[in-house]
């Protein structure tokens, strides 16, 4: 099958004929057991441009990026640097050609300083480190590209955005001319995303090349000079960026159909109070993880909890689910107190729970999809597995779970497909009628088509009268679905607003700790 192509854009610093490629891949094919990850893929990035790799979960974009930096080697095809074929046998070989990847999950030593992390692994270090000289060298690289960092700061004390900056400075310090940024905005608040984009533009202005890997369509349109879209391992289009690309067009290239991710709010009046939280506090090892939290959720209402990872969201969800006992305060579901009664009692009161740790808490990796779907069924009933197999097949089809049937083991699923199994179980009902649905990062790791499905299912549950508590680090998701938005910062609610009147800048500032007053 030949690659189809939309308009191909020229880089921002070139005009006239096609600009030379800093890095190119031609006819790249990569297979894993049972999977054709990349099928005859062409891709290139020019000096001074941002070229985005966009695609569904499992489309092959991360595999391609891994080959471009030397983590994987292609089965066939060629990779060229400035027009000359190269063999990238390892990430160090990639770095020797000026290619580096900044991973979504940072690879930093928290107890080391910024400067120590930046030079870690460098081959030009002497046996004795002159700390002042080292700090000056790191600071000079950081300032040259508009990436302000304190070389003497301990990495463990930095924000997520600052840690990402350290990873980029490390790549630049090691001589990278081409940076592959893997989902770089996934853990950033809006202000940090804006700063990252400024940094990217500062780097491309000096001739650096950026390969941007993302699933966030709005950001892709804003930051990209060109976009290459992958679907099922094949290129479906090369599209111009910088405002000329359309999110609907990109979504269509990704999944092969139109996608609707429009804002959704409750279409009817809310009912009785289902979840009531009063003065909830939790102290762990002397640290206040949750501080005097009070709010409620009503029938037919979706309340969103926004916040950067590590601000108490997980502990709040686990406390509501009965997995953790609070230090003080109370939780009630459907008018009945659930505090200190445990997770089984919470489910018997009508709770359905989607934890953020899909394989650690949500599913049993060694069990099949079928058995994982049965985990929340009535414990007092003997379940005939054969009789529920048709339902399992229906859920696999409905949630578009890529698996070899109901007997497929959960540990062999991709992260996105494991999330779909978890959602299928909790959204399809457990041992009692669901009154309260607590969902944590429900679309993390999912492609845009599956995101559309999950959003529709959540909206359907709201319309059916369920109370929903949506906890997510994806601010776009919160802003698009929640009827009310609460911002959690360092374990306390610091901001509250109606979903329809929420301002991105205000909510983002609260997530970053820049607003400490609750707005009623």
C-alpha positions in Angstrom: 0.0 0.0 0.0 1.5 3.3 -1.0 1.7 6.3 1.4 -0.9 9.0 0.7 0.0 12.6 1.3 -1.7 15.9 1.9 0.2 19.2 1.3 3.8 19.2 2.4 4.9 22.3 4.1 8.4 23.9 3.8 10.3 24.6 7.0 10.0 28.1 8.6 13.6 29.1 7.7 13.5 28.1 4.0 11.9 29.3 0.9 11.8 28.2 -2.7 12.8 24.6 -3.4 12.8 21.7 -0.9 15.1 22.3 2.0 17.8 19.7 2.8 16.9 17.2 5.5 18.8 17.1 8.7 17.5 13.6 9.3 15.5 11.4 7.1 14.1 7.9 7.0 13.2 6.1 3.8 11.1 2.9 3.4 11.5 2.1 7.1 9.9 -1.2 8.1 10.0 -2.7 11.6 8.3 -5.9 12.8 7.8 -7.3 16.3 6.3 -10.8 17.0 2.8 -10.7 15.5 3.0 -6.9 14.9 4.0 -4.8 11.9 4.9 -1.6 13.7 6.2 0.4 10.7 5.4 -0.4 7.1 7.5 1.3 4.5 7.5 4.7 6.3 9.1 7.9 4.9 9.9 10.8 7.3 12.3 13.7 7.4 13.0 16.8 9.5 14.8 19.9 8.3 17.1 22.3 10.1 15.2 24.9 12.0 11.7 23.2 11.9 9.3 21.4 14.2 8.0 18.2 12.5 5.4 16.4 14.5 4.7 12.6 14.5 1.0 12.2 15.2 -1.0 8.9 15.4 -3.3 6.7 17.4 -2.1 4.5 20.3 -0.1 1.7 18.6 0.1 3.6 15.2 3.9 3.2 15.2 5.1 6.7 16.0 7.1 5.8 19.1 8.7 2.9 17.3 9.8 5.2 14.4 11.2 7.7 16.9 13.1 4.9 18.7 14.8 4.0 15.4 15.6 7.6 14.6 17.6 7.9 17.9 19.1 4.4 17.9 17.0 2.6 20.5 15.7 0.2 17.8 17.1 -0.7 14.4 14.9 -1.1 11.3 14.4 -4.4 9.6 14.7 -2.7 6.3 15.0 0.9 4.9 17.6 3.6 5.4 18.2 6.4 7.8 20.3 9.4 6.6 21.9 12.3 8.4 22.4 15.3 6.2 21.9 13.1 3.2 24.5 10.5 4.2 23.3 7.0 5.3 24.0 6.2 8.9 23.7 3.1 11.1 22.3 4.0 14.5 23.1 0.9 16.6 22.4 2.5 20.0 21.3 5.8 21.6 25.0 6.7 22.0 25.6 6.1 18.3 22.6 8.4 17.7 24.1 11.0 20.0 27.4 10.8 18.1 25.4 12.0 15.1 23.7 14.8 17.1 20.4 13.0 17.7 18.9 12.7 21.2 15.5 11.8 22.6 13.8 13.4 25.6 11.6 10.7 27.0 8.2 11.3 28.5 9.3 9.7 31.8 12.4 11.7 32.8 15.7 9.8 33.4 17.2 12.0 36.1 18.8 11.2 39.5 16.7 13.2 42.0 19.4 13.4 44.6 21.9 14.9 42.1 22.1 18.6 41.2 21.0 19.9 37.8 24.7 20.2 36.7 25.5 16.7 37.8 22.5 15.3 35.9 23.4 17.2 32.8 27.0 15.9 32.6 26.2 12.4 33.8 27.5 10.0 31.2 29.6 12.5 29.4 33.0 11.1 28.2 34.8 14.4 28.4 34.8 14.6 32.2 38.0 14.6 34.2 38.4 12.5 37.3 38.1 15.5 39.5 35.0 17.8 39.0 35.4 21.5 39.5 31.9 22.3 40.6 32.0 26.1 39.9 33.4 25.5 36.4 30.8 22.8 35.8 28.0 25.0 36.9 29.1 27.8 34.6 29.3 25.5 31.6 25.8 24.1 32.2 24.4 27.6 32.8 25.9 28.9 29.5 24.2 26.1 27.5 20.9 26.7 29.3 21.0 30.5 28.7 22.0 30.2 25.1 18.7 28.4 24.3 16.4 30.2 26.7 16.2 27.4 29.2 16.8 29.0 32.6 17.8 26.5 35.2 19.8 26.7 38.4 22.8 24.4 38.0 23.2 24.0 41.7 19.6 23.1 42.4 18.7 19.5 43.5 16.6 17.9 40.8 14.2 16.4 43.5 13.2 19.9 44.5 12.3 21.0 41.0 8.8 21.2 39.4 7.9 18.8 36.5 8.4 21.6 34.0 11.8 22.4 35.4 12.9 18.8 35.3 11.9 18.6 31.6 14.0 21.7 31.0 17.0 19.8 32.6 16.5 16.9 30.2 16.5 19.2 27.2 19.6 21.1 28.5 21.3 17.7 29.0 20.7 16.8 25.4 21.9 20.1 24.2 25.0 20.0 26.4 25.9 16.6 24.8 25.8 18.2 21.4 22.3 17.3 20.1 21.3 19.1 16.9 18.1 17.0 16.5 15.8 16.5 19.5 13.0 14.0 19.6 10.5 15.1 22.3 8.2 12.3 23.3 4.8 13.5 24.6 6.5 16.6 26.1 3.3 18.3 27.3 1.7 15.3 29.0 2.6 16.3 32.5 2.8 20.1 32.2 0.3 22.8 33.3 -0.7 25.4 30.6 1.9 28.0 31.7 4.6 25.3 31.4 3.4 24.3 28.0 3.6 27.9 26.9 7.1 28.1 28.2 8.1 24.9 26.5 6.8 26.2 23.2 8.9 29.4 23.7 11.9 27.1 24.3 11.2 25.1 21.2 11.1 28.2 19.1 14.3 29.5 20.6 16.0 26.2 19.6 14.7 26.1 16.1 15.8 29.8 15.6 19.4 28.6 16.1 18.9 25.8 13.5 18.0 22.9 15.8 15.6 20.4 14.5 12.7 19.2 16.7 10.7 16.0 16.2 7.5 16.5 18.3 5.6 13.3 19.3 2.1 14.1 20.6 -1.6 13.1 20.6 -2.9 16.6 21.5 -4.3 18.0 18.3 -4.6 21.6 19.3 -1.0 21.7 20.5 0.2 20.0 17.3 -1.5 22.6 15.1 0.1 25.4 17.2 3.7 24.2 17.4 4.3 22.3 14.1 5.7 23.4 10.8 4.8 20.0 9.4 2.8 17.0 10.6 3.2 13.4 9.6 0.3 11.2 10.5 0.6 7.5 11.1 -2.2 4.9 11.2 -1.6 1.1 11.6 2.1 1.6 10.9 1.6 3.5 7.6 1.8 7.2 6.7 -1.6 8.5 5.9 -0.6 12.1 5.3 2.0 14.9 5.5 0.2 18.1 6.5 1.2 21.7 6.8 1.2 23.1 10.4 1.3 26.5 12.0 -2.4 27.3 11.8 -3.0 25.9 8.3 -3.7 22.4 9.7 -7.2 21.6 10.9 -7.8 19.4 14.0 -10.7 17.6 12.3 -8.5 16.8 9.3 -5.8 15.5 11.5 -8.2 13.3 13.5 -9.6 12.0 10.2 -6.1 11.0 9.0 -5.4 9.4 12.4 -8.5 7.2 12.6 -10.1 7.2 9.2 -13.3 8.9 10.2 -14.7 12.2 11.6 -14.2 12.6 15.4 -16.4 14.6 17.7 -14.6 16.0 20.8 -17.0 18.9 21.4 -17.6 20.3 24.8 -20.2 18.3 26.7 -22.2 19.4 29.8 -25.1 18.1 31.8 -28.3 18.5 29.6 -30.7 18.4 32.6 -31.0 19.5 36.2 -29.0 17.6 38.8 -30.7 15.5 41.4 -30.0 14.5 44.9 -26.6 14.6 46.5 -24.7 11.3 46.0 -21.2 12.0 47.2 -20.6 14.1 50.3 -17.1 14.9 51.6 -16.7 16.9 54.7 -13.4 18.2 56.3 -11.4 15.4 54.8 -7.7 15.3 55.8 -5.0 12.7 55.4 -1.5 12.7 56.9 1.1 10.2 55.7 4.5 9.9 57.5 3.9 13.3 59.0 3.1 15.0 55.7 -0.4 16.5 55.1 -1.4 14.8 51.8 -5.1 16.1 52.0 -6.1 19.2 53.9 -9.6 19.9 55.1 -11.4 19.1 51.8 -15.1 19.5 51.5 -17.3 19.2 48.4 -20.2 17.1 47.0 -21.4 15.6 43.7 -25.1 15.3 42.7 -27.0 12.9 40.5 -26.4 13.7 36.9 -23.4 15.9 37.6 -19.8 15.5 36.6 -17.3 17.3 38.9 -13.7 17.5 37.6 -10.7 17.5 39.9 -7.8 19.2 38.1 -4.2 19.2 39.3 -0.6 18.3 38.4 0.4 14.8 39.4 1.4 14.5 43.1 -1.0 17.0 44.6 -3.2 14.5 46.4 -5.5 13.3 43.6 -4.6 9.6 44.0 -5.0 9.8 47.8 -8.4 11.5 47.4 -9.7 8.9 45.0 -8.4 6.0 47.2 -10.0 7.5 50.3 -13.4 7.8 48.5 -13.0 4.2 47.3 -12.4 3.0 50.8 -8.8 1.9 50.2 -7.4 4.4 52.6 -8.8 5.6 55.9 -8.6 9.4 56.4 -6.9 11.0 59.4 -10.1 13.0 59.9 -13.3 14.0 58.1 -16.0 11.9 56.5 -17.1 10.4 53.2 -20.7 9.3 52.4 -22.2 7.7 49.3 -25.9 7.9 48.7 -26.5 9.2 52.2 -24.7 6.4 53.9 -21.4 6.9 55.7 -18.6 4.9 54.0 -15.6 6.2 56.0 -13.5 3.4 57.3 -15.8 0.7 56.0 -13.5 -0.5 53.3 -13.7 -0.9 49.5 -16.3 -3.7 49.4 -18.8 -1.6 51.4 -18.1 1.4 49.1 -19.0 -0.7 46.1 -22.1 -2.1 47.8 -23.2 1.6 48.3 -23.0 2.1 44.5 -19.4 3.0 43.8 -17.6 2.2 40.6 -13.9 3.1 40.6 -11.3 3.5 37.8 -7.9 4.0 39.5 -5.0 5.7 37.8 -2.7 2.6 38.1 -4.5 0.4 35.6 -2.3 -2.8 36.0 -1.2 -2.3 39.6 -4.7 -1.7 41.1 -7.3 -1.9 38.4 -6.6 -5.2 36.8 -4.9 -8.5 37.6 -2.1 -8.8 35.0 -1.9 -12.6 35.1 -5.7 -13.0 34.6 -7.6 -13.0 31.3 -9.7 -10.2 30.0 -12.8 -12.3 30.8 -11.8 -12.9 34.4 -10.8 -9.2 34.9 -14.3 -8.2 33.7 -15.8 -10.5 36.3 -13.8 -9.2 39.3 -16.5 -6.8 40.5 -19.5 -9.2 40.1 -21.4 -10.3 43.1 -19.1 -12.3 45.4 -22.0 -14.4 46.6 -22.8 -15.7 43.2 -21.1 -18.6 41.3 -20.5 -17.2 37.8 -20.6 -19.4 34.8 -17.7 -18.1 32.7 -19.1 -19.6 29.5 -22.4 -17.7 29.9 -20.7 -14.4 30.2 -18.3 -14.9 27.3 -20.7 -13.3 24.8 -20.9 -10.2 27.0 -17.1 -10.1 27.2 -16.9 -10.3 23.3 -19.4 -7.5 23.1 -17.4 -5.3 25.4 -14.2 -6.1 23.5 -15.9 -4.9 20.3 -17.6 -1.9 21.9 -14.4 -0.6 23.5 -12.3 -1.5 20.5 -9.9 -3.6 22.6 -7.1 -5.0 20.5 -6.8 -8.6 21.8 -7.1 -12.2 20.7 -10.5 -12.7 22.4 -11.6 -12.9 26.0 -8.9 -15.3 27.1 -6.1 -12.8 26.2 -4.0 -12.1 29.3 -4.1 -8.5 30.7 -0.3 -8.3 31.1 0.0 -8.8 27.3 -2.2 -5.8 26.5 -0.8 -2.4 25.6 -1.3 0.3 28.2 -4.2 1.8 26.2 -5.9 -1.5 25.7 -5.5 -2.4 29.4 -7.3 0.9 30.2 -10.1 0.0 27.9 -10.7 -3.3 29.7 -10.8 -1.4 33.1 -13.2 1.1 31.7 -15.4 -1.6 30.1 -15.8 -3.4 33.5 -16.5 -0.3 35.5 -18.8 1.5 33.0 -20.8 -1.7 32.3 -21.9 -2.1 35.9 -20.7 -4.3 38.8 -22.5 -6.1 41.5 -24.9 -3.2 42.3 -26.4 -0.3 40.3 -23.8 2.4 40.0 -24.6 5.6 41.8 -21.2 7.2 41.9 -18.5 6.7 39.3 -14.9 7.8 40.3 -12.6 7.9 37.3 -8.9 8.8 37.3 -7.2 9.7 34.0 -9.8 7.7 32.0 -8.3 8.5 28.6 -4.6 8.5 29.4 -2.7 6.5 26.8 -5.8 6.2 24.5 -6.0 7.3 20.9 -8.3 10.0 19.7 -11.0 7.5 18.6 -11.1 5.7 21.9 -11.1 9.1 23.7 -14.2 10.0 21.8 -15.8 6.7 22.9 -14.9 7.1 26.5 -16.1 10.7 26.6 -19.4 9.6 25.1 -19.8 6.8 27.7 -19.1 9.2 30.6 -21.6 11.6 29.2 -24.2 8.8 28.8 -23.6 7.8 32.4 -24.2 11.4 33.5 -27.4 11.6 31.5 -28.5 8.3 33.1 -28.3 10.1 36.5 -25.0 8.8 37.8 -22.8 11.2 39.8 -19.3 11.3 38.3 -16.0 12.5 39.9 -13.5 12.9 37.1 -9.9 13.2 38.3 -7.5 14.0 35.5 -4.2 15.7 34.7 -5.5 16.5 31.2 -6.9 20.0 31.6 -8.5 19.9 28.2 -10.5 16.8 29.3 -11.6 18.5 32.5 -12.6 21.7 30.7 -14.6 19.8 28.0 -16.6 17.5 30.3 -17.0 18.8 33.9 -20.0 20.7 35.1 -17.9 22.0 38.0 -14.1 22.2 38.3 -12.1 22.0 41.5 -8.4 22.5 41.5 -6.3 20.5 43.9 -2.9 21.9 44.9 -0.8 20.4 47.6 -3.7 18.5 49.0 -6.1 21.5 49.3 -8.9 22.8 47.0 -7.6 26.2 45.9 -10.1 27.1 43.2 -13.6 26.2 42.2 -15.6 27.3 39.1 -18.5 26.3 36.9 -17.3 24.3 33.9 -19.1 26.5 31.3 -17.4 29.7 32.6 -14.0 28.3 33.4 -11.0 30.2 32.1 -8.0 28.1 31.0 -5.5 30.7 32.3 -7.1 30.9 35.7 -7.5 27.2 36.2 -3.9 26.6 34.9 -2.6 29.2 37.3 -4.3 27.5 40.2 -2.8 24.2 39.2 0.6 25.8 39.3 0.0 27.2 42.8 -0.4 30.8 41.7 -3.9 31.1 43.1 -4.6 30.2 46.7 -8.1 31.4 47.1 -11.2 29.2 46.6 -13.7 30.9 44.3 -17.3 30.0 45.0 
